[in-house]
């Protein structure tokens, strides 16, 4: 059994793209591997969240993880900030990271462009903190999207550089596991863009009520419709059919495909069908989110148990690292 690590920043609710792009893969992995899923609340500090939001956001994501089907009996779910060993490893890795390579990362350059008035050291060293999250569990694999592949390559560089610097074969080189595994798909945005996301403002959230989902779907971008039979489908319409594929049955899919091919498709009817089927899919998840969110004592027990298991794993790694680097065991 291999060790798998993955995290999500608690900067908002999970959306449909998160579910089909990552969580559905986590559900499969928790039955096959030793998994650590963490809520990356330290990472969220790069955008200076209000202190009162941090705990609330942590428990929001935890409740949503559980509602989606992550099982704390099968995997370890924890808050990043509960594992102080991460920061010690973060320090060691920063000593092996070079300014030039950090400044060249796409994620850093993107953040500098998006928040020019808050270009902090945490943004610059995001890849080393991400590497610490992974390497503290000596993980074999990490489910990530393409946007994180450069940071994953840097995690492998730091693992290799540590091994080379100290003449050891300690860290495995973590592999990128496509977060859109066999059972997952890339979910587009409702604005016709290629990706659903919080920052893009084009997301359907798992907490959205039926009225909100219907309203969002009915505003989805379309075009003038096919002008000739069997026309090539433009991206904005392919995006709508992606939703149909993930939440509707084959008969419904076939009906609207045929309507596209013979130019009889009515986008209003298509959107109503998508909204209806999305609501049917999301409703039970939303109900479970509310159930978990209302049981703070249970969430606290899950978080505490997860923190204990994550610290135990990280502590075992750090004990060996301290010895390799040359520090004595912790005193006192």
C-alpha positions as CSV (number, residue, x, y, z in Angstrom):
1,X,0.0,0.0,0.0
2,X,1.4,3.4,-1.0
3,X,1.1,6.7,0.8
4,X,-1.0,9.4,-0.9
5,X,-1.2,13.0,0.1
6,X,-3.5,15.8,-1.2
7,X,-4.9,19.0,0.2
8,X,-7.3,21.8,-0.6
9,X,-7.2,25.5,0.5
10,X,-10.2,26.4,2.8
11,X,-11.0,29.6,0.8
12,X,-14.6,28.8,0.0
13,X,-17.1,26.0,-0.4
14,X,-16.4,22.9,-2.6
15,X,-17.9,23.2,-6.0
16,X,-19.0,20.6,-8.6
17,X,-15.7,20.9,-10.3
18,X,-13.9,20.0,-7.1
19,X,-16.1,17.0,-6.7
20,X,-15.7,15.5,-10.2
21,X,-12.2,16.8,-10.7
22,X,-10.7,15.6,-7.4
23,X,-12.9,14.3,-4.7
24,X,-14.4,11.5,-6.7
25,X,-10.8,10.3,-7.2
26,X,-10.1,10.6,-3.4
27,X,-13.1,8.2,-2.8
28,X,-11.4,5.6,-4.9
29,X,-8.0,6.1,-3.5
30,X,-9.1,5.8,0.2
31,X,-10.1,2.2,-0.5
32,X,-6.8,1.4,-2.1
33,X,-4.0,3.4,-0.5
34,X,-2.9,4.9,2.7
35,X,-4.3,8.4,2.3
36,X,-3.7,11.8,4.0
37,X,-6.1,14.5,3.0
38,X,-5.5,17.9,4.6
39,X,-7.2,21.3,4.7
40,X,-4.4,23.7,3.8
41,X,-5.2,26.6,6.2
42,X,-1.6,27.7,6.4
43,X,-1.5,28.1,2.6
44,X,-4.6,30.4,2.9
45,X,-2.5,32.9,4.8
46,X,-0.9,34.1,1.6
47,X,-4.1,35.9,0.9
48,X,-4.5,37.4,4.4
49,X,-7.9,35.9,5.5
50,X,-9.6,37.4,8.5
51,X,-8.8,35.4,11.6
52,X,-12.4,34.6,12.3
53,X,-12.7,33.0,8.9
54,X,-9.9,30.5,9.3
55,X,-11.6,28.1,11.7
56,X,-15.0,28.5,10.0
57,X,-13.5,27.7,6.6
58,X,-11.7,24.7,8.0
59,X,-14.9,23.2,9.4
60,X,-16.8,24.1,6.2
61,X,-14.4,22.1,4.1
62,X,-14.2,19.2,6.6
63,X,-18.0,18.9,6.6
64,X,-18.1,19.0,2.8
65,X,-15.4,16.3,2.5
66,X,-17.3,14.0,4.8
67,X,-20.6,14.7,3.0
68,X,-18.9,13.7,-0.3
69,X,-18.0,10.4,1.2
70,X,-14.5,10.7,2.6
71,X,-14.4,8.2,5.5
72,X,-12.2,9.0,8.5
73,X,-12.0,5.3,9.2
74,X,-10.4,4.7,5.8
75,X,-8.2,7.8,5.5
76,X,-6.6,10.5,7.6
77,X,-8.3,13.9,7.3
78,X,-6.6,16.8,9.1
79,X,-6.0,20.5,9.3
80,X,-2.6,21.5,8.1
81,X,-2.1,23.9,11.0
82,X,-2.5,21.0,13.5
83,X,0.8,19.4,12.3
84,X,3.6,21.7,13.6
85,X,6.2,19.3,12.2
86,X,5.4,20.6,8.7
87,X,7.0,23.9,9.6
88,X,10.2,22.3,10.7
89,X,10.5,20.4,7.4
90,X,9.5,23.6,5.5
91,X,12.5,25.3,7.1
92,X,14.9,22.6,6.1
93,X,13.6,22.6,2.5
94,X,13.8,26.4,2.3
95,X,17.5,26.0,3.0
96,X,17.7,23.8,-0.1
97,X,15.6,26.0,-2.4
98,X,17.1,28.7,-4.6
99,X,15.6,32.1,-5.1
100,X,15.8,32.0,-8.9
101,X,13.8,28.8,-9.2
102,X,11.1,30.0,-6.8
103,X,10.7,33.3,-8.6
104,X,10.3,31.4,-11.9
105,X,7.3,29.3,-10.8
106,X,4.1,30.0,-12.6
107,X,2.0,30.1,-9.4
108,X,4.2,32.8,-7.9
109,X,4.1,34.9,-11.1
110,X,0.3,34.5,-11.3
111,X,-0.1,35.6,-7.7
112,X,2.1,38.6,-8.1
113,X,-0.1,39.7,-11.0
114,X,-3.3,39.1,-9.0
115,X,-2.2,40.6,-5.7
116,X,0.6,43.1,-6.5
117,X,0.1,44.8,-3.1
118,X,0.7,41.6,-1.1
119,X,3.7,39.9,-2.6
120,X,4.8,38.1,0.6
121,X,7.5,35.5,1.2
122,X,4.8,32.9,1.7
123,X,3.8,33.3,-1.9
124,X,7.4,32.9,-3.0
125,X,8.0,29.7,-0.9
126,X,4.6,28.2,-1.6
127,X,6.4,25.3,-3.4
128,X,8.5,24.4,-0.4
129,X,5.5,24.4,2.0
130,X,3.7,22.2,-0.5
131,X,6.7,19.9,-0.7
132,X,6.8,19.7,3.2
133,X,3.1,18.7,3.2
134,X,4.0,15.8,0.9
135,X,7.4,14.7,2.0
136,X,6.6,14.7,5.8
137,X,4.6,11.6,5.0
138,X,7.2,10.3,2.5
139,X,4.3,10.1,0.1
140,X,4.6,8.1,-3.1
141,X,1.9,10.0,-5.0
142,X,-0.2,13.2,-5.0
143,X,-3.4,13.7,-6.9
144,X,-3.0,17.1,-8.6
145,X,-4.3,19.1,-11.5
146,X,-2.1,20.3,-14.3
147,X,-1.8,23.8,-12.7
148,X,0.2,22.2,-9.8
149,X,2.5,20.1,-11.9
150,X,5.4,22.6,-11.8
151,X,5.1,22.6,-8.0
152,X,5.1,18.8,-8.0
153,X,8.3,18.8,-10.1
154,X,9.9,21.2,-7.5
155,X,8.9,18.8,-4.7
156,X,10.7,16.1,-6.5
157,X,13.7,18.4,-6.9
158,X,13.8,19.1,-3.2
159,X,13.5,15.5,-2.3
160,X,16.3,14.6,-4.7
161,X,18.4,17.5,-3.5
162,X,18.0,16.5,0.2
163,X,19.0,13.0,-0.6
164,X,22.0,14.2,-2.6
165,X,23.1,16.8,-0.1
166,X,23.2,14.4,2.8
167,X,24.2,11.3,0.9
168,X,21.0,9.3,1.7
169,X,18.2,7.6,-0.1
170,X,15.5,8.9,2.3
171,X,12.8,10.7,0.4
172,X,10.9,8.9,-2.4
173,X,10.3,11.1,-5.4
174,X,6.5,11.7,-5.3
175,X,4.6,11.0,-8.5
176,X,1.8,13.2,-9.8
177,X,-1.4,11.3,-9.9
178,X,-3.9,12.9,-12.3
179,X,-6.7,14.2,-10.1
180,X,-9.0,13.6,-13.1
181,X,-8.5,9.8,-12.7
182,X,-10.5,7.2,-14.6
183,X,-13.8,8.1,-13.0
184,X,-13.3,11.9,-13.1
185,X,-13.8,14.6,-15.7
186,X,-12.8,18.2,-16.1
187,X,-15.8,20.4,-15.3
188,X,-16.1,23.6,-17.2
189,X,-17.3,27.0,-16.0
190,X,-20.8,28.2,-16.5
191,X,-19.5,31.3,-18.3
192,X,-18.2,29.3,-21.2
193,X,-14.6,29.1,-19.9
194,X,-12.6,25.9,-19.8
195,X,-12.5,25.5,-16.0
196,X,-14.9,25.9,-13.1
197,X,-13.3,27.8,-10.2
198,X,-14.0,30.0,-7.2
199,X,-11.9,33.0,-8.4
200,X,-13.6,32.9,-11.8
201,X,-17.0,33.3,-10.3
202,X,-18.5,30.6,-12.6
203,X,-19.0,27.8,-10.1
204,X,-21.9,25.6,-8.9
205,X,-21.3,24.9,-5.2
206,X,-22.3,21.7,-3.4
207,X,-24.1,23.9,-0.8
208,X,-26.1,25.8,-3.4
209,X,-29.9,25.4,-3.0
210,X,-32.2,24.3,-5.9
211,X,-33.2,27.9,-6.8
212,X,-29.6,29.1,-6.9
213,X,-28.5,26.1,-9.1
214,X,-31.4,26.7,-11.5
215,X,-30.7,30.4,-11.8
216,X,-26.9,29.8,-12.4
217,X,-27.5,27.2,-15.0
218,X,-30.1,29.2,-16.9
219,X,-27.5,32.0,-17.2
220,X,-25.0,29.7,-18.8
221,X,-23.4,31.0,-22.0
222,X,-24.7,29.6,-25.3
223,X,-24.6,30.6,-29.0
224,X,-27.1,31.1,-31.8
225,X,-27.5,27.3,-32.2
226,X,-26.4,24.9,-35.0
227,X,-27.0,26.2,-38.5
228,X,-26.5,22.9,-40.3
229,X,-27.1,19.2,-39.4
230,X,-24.2,17.5,-37.6
231,X,-22.3,20.7,-37.1
232,X,-19.2,20.8,-35.0
233,X,-20.1,21.7,-31.4
234,X,-18.4,25.0,-30.1
235,X,-16.7,24.9,-26.7
236,X,-19.5,26.8,-24.9
237,X,-22.0,24.1,-26.0
238,X,-19.6,21.2,-25.3
239,X,-19.4,22.6,-21.8
240,X,-23.1,22.3,-21.4
241,X,-23.1,18.8,-22.7
242,X,-20.4,17.9,-20.2
243,X,-22.8,18.7,-17.4
244,X,-25.4,16.5,-19.1
245,X,-22.9,13.6,-19.3
246,X,-22.1,13.7,-15.6
247,X,-25.6,14.0,-14.1
248,X,-28.1,12.8,-16.7
249,X,-28.9,9.3,-18.0
250,X,-27.9,7.9,-21.4
251,X,-31.4,8.4,-22.8
252,X,-31.4,12.1,-21.9
253,X,-27.9,12.5,-23.4
254,X,-28.9,10.7,-26.6
255,X,-32.0,12.9,-26.9
256,X,-30.2,16.2,-26.8
257,X,-27.3,14.9,-28.9
258,X,-29.8,14.0,-31.6
259,X,-31.5,17.4,-31.2
260,X,-28.2,19.1,-31.8
261,X,-27.4,17.0,-34.8
262,X,-30.8,17.8,-36.5
263,X,-30.7,21.5,-35.5
264,X,-33.9,21.2,-33.4
265,X,-32.2,21.8,-30.0
266,X,-33.7,24.4,-27.7
267,X,-31.1,25.7,-25.3
268,X,-33.7,26.7,-22.7
269,X,-35.0,23.1,-22.5
270,X,-31.4,21.8,-22.3
271,X,-30.6,24.1,-19.4
272,X,-33.8,23.2,-17.6
273,X,-32.9,19.5,-17.9
274,X,-29.3,20.1,-16.7
275,X,-30.6,22.1,-13.7
276,X,-33.1,19.5,-12.8
277,X,-30.5,16.7,-13.0
278,X,-27.9,18.7,-11.2
279,X,-30.3,19.4,-8.4
280,X,-31.1,15.7,-8.1
281,X,-27.4,14.9,-7.8
282,X,-26.5,17.7,-5.4
283,X,-29.5,17.5,-3.1
284,X,-28.3,14.5,-1.0
285,X,-24.8,15.8,-0.7
286,X,-26.2,19.2,0.4
287,X,-28.3,17.5,3.0
288,X,-25.3,15.6,4.4
289,X,-23.3,18.8,4.5
290,X,-26.0,20.4,6.7
291,X,-26.0,17.4,8.9
292,X,-22.3,17.4,9.4
293,X,-22.1,21.2,9.8
294,X,-24.6,21.1,12.6
295,X,-22.6,18.5,14.6
296,X,-19.5,20.5,15.6
297,X,-18.6,17.9,18.3
298,X,-18.3,15.2,15.6
299,X,-16.3,17.4,13.3
300,X,-13.9,18.1,16.2
301,X,-13.5,14.4,16.9
302,X,-12.7,13.8,13.3
303,X,-10.2,16.7,13.2
304,X,-8.5,15.6,16.4
305,X,-8.1,12.0,15.4
306,X,-6.8,13.1,12.0
307,X,-4.3,15.4,13.6
308,X,-3.0,12.7,15.9
309,X,-2.4,10.3,13.0
310,X,-0.9,13.0,10.8
311,X,1.5,14.2,13.6
312,X,2.5,10.6,14.3
313,X,3.5,10.1,10.6
314,X,5.3,13.5,10.4
315,X,7.1,13.0,13.7
316,X,8.5,9.7,12.6
317,X,9.9,11.4,9.4
318,X,11.2,14.4,11.3
319,X,13.1,12.3,13.9
320,X,15.1,10.7,11.0
321,X,15.6,14.0,9.2
322,X,17.0,15.7,12.4
323,X,19.5,12.9,12.7
324,X,20.4,13.1,9.0
325,X,20.9,16.8,9.1
326,X,22.9,16.6,12.3
327,X,20.6,17.8,15.0
328,X,20.2,15.8,18.2
329,X,16.8,14.4,19.3
330,X,14.4,16.9,20.8
331,X,15.3,17.9,24.4
332,X,12.7,18.0,27.1
